[in-house]
Amino acid sequence: MGARNKKKLKRLNLLEMSNHERIQLIKEIREKLRQKIIEAKLWQSLLETEDLTINGNVVYRENQQLTGFYLRHRV
């Protein structure tokens, strides 16, 4: 079995949805994309960083696994 069977995508018919459902779905998709962009920018910044220290604690050092770091974005 190929990669196509690994994840079944839920198909939605936007024409069968109410305006409220459609708007809510679009908002959710936008938010997920925004979060993915923020995450990608963070990872890109980390790739360009040698050391990351937060409150005096080293949470990232070049060539080591990231530890003790959590990012929460306020909306």
N, C-alpha and C positions, 0 to 999 in steps of 0.2 A: 504494500500500500504506500502511496506517495504522500508528500507533504500536504496535499489537499485534504486528506482525511484527518490530519492532526487537529485542526480547528475548524469547526463548522460555523460559518457565518450566519447570523440571523438576518434574514432578508426582510426589509420593511417596505411597504408600499405607501409612499408619502401621499398619494392621491386618496387612499382610504383612511387617512388620519384626519382628525379634527385640526383646526387651525391651532388650538391650544397645545395639542400633542406635538404637532410639527414644530412649533416655536420652542417648546420645552426640549425636544430632541436636538434642535439646532444649538440651543444654549449649552446643553451637555457636551455636544461634540466640540464646540468652540472652547469650552473650559478644559476638556481633555487635551486638545491640541495646544492650548496655552501652557498647560502644565508640562507637556512634552518638550516644548520649546525652552521653557525655563530650565528643565533638567538637562537638556542638551547643552545649553549655555554654561551651566554649572560644570558639567563634565569637561567641556572644552577649556574652561578656566583652570580646572584641576590639572589637565594635561600640560598646561603651560606653567604650572606652579611647582616649585621645588619642595617647599614646606608650607603647611597650613597650621597656624596656631590660633586657638580660640580660648580666651580667658586664661592664657598662660599654659594651656595644654596642647601638645602637638597631637593633632588628629589625623594629619596626613604628612608623610615624608616620601619623597621621590622613591619609587620602586618598592613601596610597601602598601599594604591594603589599607583603605580608608577605615578609620574606627571612630566611634563616638560622635558622629556628626548627623544632625537632623535638620532639615530645612523646611520651614513652614511659611508659606506665602500668604499674607493677609490680603483679602479682597476688599 
